[in-house]
Amino acid sequence: MRDETVARSYAEALFELAQRHEGLEAYGAGIGAVAGLLDEDARFRLFLETPRIADADRKAVMKKAFGGELPRQLLNFVLITIDKRRQRLLRAIASQFNLLVDEHLGREHVEVTVARPMDEDTRTVIAQRLSAVLGKEAIPHVRVKPEVLGGLIVRTGDTIYDGSVRRHLEDMRRSLMKAEIPSGAAGAGAS
């Protein structure tokens, strides 16, 4: 099985567990904390993923580090990933879990590219309009790229809406290049 498929299966199990116990928010924060530590601390990630270290030692450290922080069932879930030698997938599991939560709550992450930074009011308006168009809560992730000149580019899933000034100028240039010059017009002003 590919890692992504395995991570998705584990995330689905964690999602079901979260719905039965403390809730999606607590589990999302908890698995996010574990994934965040793995991202931020290379030594911790190496400790958790190195096969030379006994599983019992890894589990003891996880219990000590997260015992008071995570819901009990979530901690047990993390320990099971160690038993099954899937701990290297914890970051991918967290990512897949977040996707499941977003889907369940009717949220969609949208990449918005603009020419310059925008204020919070503009960001709110964009989120509201995107939510209306998508029919679900849009969560914009804004990137600034001066080369778009103005307007914005929106990417959601595999769909891209390009409303940038740069694209409009490019479309105009192509239209002008395709336009036919009437045969008599070129020499009419030469008299």
VOMAR-399048 format. One line per field, with one value per residue (C-alpha): residue number from 1; residue in three letters; x, y, z. Coordinates in Angstrom, 2 decimals. Layout:
REM residues N
i [NUM_...]
aa [ALA_...]
east [X_...]
north [Y_...]
up [Z_...]
//
This chain:
REM residues 191
i [1_2_3_4_5_6_7_8_9_10_11_12_13_14_15_16_17_18_19_20_21_22_23_24_25_26_27_28_29_30_31_32_33_34_35_36_37_38_39_40_41_42_43_44_45_46_47_48_49_50_51_52_53_54_55_56_57_58_59_60_61_62_63_64_65_66_67_68_69_70_71_72_73_74_75_76_77_78_79_80_81_82_83_84_85_86_87_88_89_90_91_92_93_94_95_96_97_98_99_100_101_102_103_104_105_106_107_108_109_110_111_112_113_114_115_116_117_118_119_120_121_122_123_124_125_126_127_128_129_130_131_132_133_134_135_136_137_138_139_140_141_142_143_144_145_146_147_148_149_150_151_152_153_154_155_156_157_158_159_160_161_162_163_164_165_166_167_168_169_170_171_172_173_174_175_176_177_178_179_180_181_182_183_184_185_186_187_188_189_190_191]
aa [MET_ARG_ASP_GLU_THR_VAL_ALA_ARG_SER_TYR_ALA_GLU_ALA_LEU_PHE_GLU_LEU_ALA_GLN_ARG_HIS_GLU_GLY_LEU_GLU_ALA_TYR_GLY_ALA_GLY_ILE_GLY_ALA_VAL_ALA_GLY_LEU_LEU_ASP_GLU_ASP_ALA_ARG_PHE_ARG_LEU_PHE_LEU_GLU_THR_PRO_ARG_ILE_ALA_ASP_ALA_ASP_ARG_LYS_ALA_VAL_MET_LYS_LYS_ALA_PHE_GLY_GLY_GLU_LEU_PRO_ARG_GLN_LEU_LEU_ASN_PHE_VAL_LEU_ILE_THR_ILE_ASP_LYS_ARG_ARG_GLN_ARG_LEU_LEU_ARG_ALA_ILE_ALA_SER_GLN_PHE_ASN_LEU_LEU_VAL_ASP_GLU_HIS_LEU_GLY_ARG_GLU_HIS_VAL_GLU_VAL_THR_VAL_ALA_ARG_PRO_MET_ASP_GLU_ASP_THR_ARG_THR_VAL_ILE_ALA_GLN_ARG_LEU_SER_ALA_VAL_LEU_GLY_LYS_GLU_ALA_ILE_PRO_HIS_VAL_ARG_VAL_LYS_PRO_GLU_VAL_LEU_GLY_GLY_LEU_ILE_VAL_ARG_THR_GLY_ASP_THR_ILE_TYR_ASP_GLY_SER_VAL_ARG_ARG_HIS_LEU_GLU_ASP_MET_ARG_ARG_SER_LEU_MET_LYS_ALA_GLU_ILE_PRO_SER_GLY_ALA_ALA_GLY_ALA_GLY_ALA_SER]
east [0.00_1.13_1.83_-0.93_-3.52_-2.33_-2.33_-5.88_-7.04_-5.48_-6.98_-10.44_-10.08_-8.95_-11.87_-14.36_-12.64_-12.83_-16.54_-17.19_-15.11_-13.82_-14.63_-13.04_-11.52_-9.62_-8.33_-7.40_-5.42_-3.78_-2.68_-1.64_0.61_2.28_2.76_4.02_6.66_7.77_8.05_9.88_12.26_14.46_15.96_12.52_11.53_14.75_14.15_10.63_11.49_14.87_14.47_17.41_15.34_13.03_9.31_8.92_11.36_9.56_6.20_7.51_8.76_5.46_3.53_5.78_5.66_1.96_0.31_-1.21_-1.73_-3.69_-7.02_-6.36_-7.75_-5.67_-2.51_-3.40_-3.85_-0.36_1.09_-0.61_1.10_4.38_3.31_2.39_5.59_3.56_4.86_6.68_3.20_1.94_2.34_0.48_-2.20_-2.65_-2.97_-5.52_-7.43_-7.67_-9.02_-11.71_-12.68_-12.88_-15.03_-17.30_-17.71_-18.23_-14.98_-12.70_-9.17_-8.62_-5.31_-5.61_-2.73_-2.64_-0.13_0.30_-0.66_-4.30_-5.91_-8.16_-11.37_-10.47_-9.57_-12.97_-14.81_-12.90_-13.68_-17.39_-17.60_-15.70_-17.96_-21.02_-19.59_-18.41_-21.47_-19.29_-17.07_-13.98_-10.74_-8.43_-4.66_-3.23_0.06_1.58_3.20_3.82_4.02_0.21_0.11_-3.42_-6.64_-6.37_-5.91_-7.98_-7.16_-9.50_-8.69_-7.85_-9.71_-8.02_-9.86_-7.44_-8.73_-5.29_-4.46_-1.53_-3.84_-6.22_-3.33_-2.10_-5.61_-5.77_-2.34_-3.44_-6.66_-4.75_-2.29_-5.18_-7.03_-6.88_-5.78_-8.07_-6.15_-6.74_-6.04_-2.28_-1.67_-4.57_-2.57_0.44_-0.93]
north [0.00_3.52_5.75_8.17_5.39_4.04_7.54_8.10_4.80_5.71_9.22_7.76_5.53_8.54_10.60_7.94_7.76_11.55_11.59_8.99_10.65_14.15_15.58_16.64_19.82_18.15_15.38_17.83_19.96_16.87_15.19_18.65_19.05_15.69_16.52_20.00_18.59_16.17_19.08_21.39_19.03_16.89_15.08_14.04_12.91_10.88_9.35_8.34_6.98_5.27_1.47_1.00_2.34_-0.13_0.47_0.37_3.28_5.28_4.64_5.65_8.97_9.59_8.90_11.26_13.99_13.83_11.96_15.07_16.85_14.41_12.73_9.18_7.48_9.73_8.88_5.18_5.74_7.28_4.35_1.91_3.64_2.79_-0.84_-1.05_0.77_3.60_6.44_7.98_8.61_10.68_13.98_12.59_11.15_14.59_16.19_13.62_13.99_17.75_17.19_14.87_17.44_20.20_18.01_17.11_20.77_22.00_23.94_24.31_25.67_28.05_29.43_33.11_34.85_38.66_41.32_42.97_42.30_42.88_44.13_42.00_43.61_42.70_39.16_38.85_40.07_37.61_34.74_35.67_35.87_32.63_30.93_32.10_30.81_27.46_26.83_26.06_27.96_29.10_29.41_31.58_31.12_34.30_34.43_37.65_37.56_41.02_39.56_39.12_42.98_43.21_41.28_37.79_34.14_31.58_27.90_25.39_21.73_21.26_24.39_27.74_31.03_33.59_37.13_38.72_41.88_40.02_37.40_40.03_41.89_38.62_37.90_41.37_40.90_37.57_39.14_41.97_39.56_37.52_40.59_40.86_44.11_45.00_44.74_48.37_49.84_49.30_51.48_53.99_56.56_56.46_58.96]
up [0.00_-0.71_2.27_1.33_1.28_4.62_6.14_4.88_6.44_9.79_9.57_8.92_11.99_14.04_12.71_13.84_17.22_17.57_16.82_19.54_22.26_23.03_19.63_16.41_17.78_20.63_18.38_15.63_18.08_19.57_16.35_15.12_18.18_17.50_13.80_14.69_17.02_14.31_11.85_14.23_16.01_13.75_16.75_17.99_14.49_14.21_17.65_16.72_13.26_13.86_13.87_16.30_19.19_20.93_20.55_24.34_24.68_21.97_23.59_27.04_25.63_23.84_27.06_28.99_26.34_25.52_28.42_29.94_26.64_24.46_25.02_26.26_23.12_20.89_22.83_22.47_18.73_18.49_20.45_18.06_15.13_16.85_17.34_13.65_12.59_11.06_13.25_10.27_8.81_11.75_9.86_6.84_9.13_10.74_7.32_6.15_9.43_8.90_5.39_6.78_9.44_6.81_4.59_7.52_8.53_4.96_4.71_1.71_1.69_-1.21_-2.43_-3.34_-5.11_-5.17_-6.27_-2.87_0.75_1.64_4.81_7.00_5.69_2.09_3.18_4.88_1.76_-0.42_2.00_1.99_-1.80_-2.29_0.27_-1.69_-4.98_-3.56_-1.41_1.61_4.01_2.13_4.06_1.95_2.10_0.60_-1.31_-2.56_-6.02_-7.54_-11.06_-11.19_-11.35_-9.88_-9.47_-8.06_-8.91_-7.01_-6.84_-5.27_-5.75_-9.41_-10.56_-11.16_-11.68_-13.09_-12.71_-12.69_-14.62_-16.12_-17.65_-18.97_-20.62_-22.12_-23.47_-25.02_-26.62_-28.13_-29.44_-31.07_-32.64_-34.11_-35.41_-39.16_-40.69_-43.62_-46.90_-47.94_-44.51_-44.58_-47.62_-47.21_-45.28_-47.67_-50.27]
//
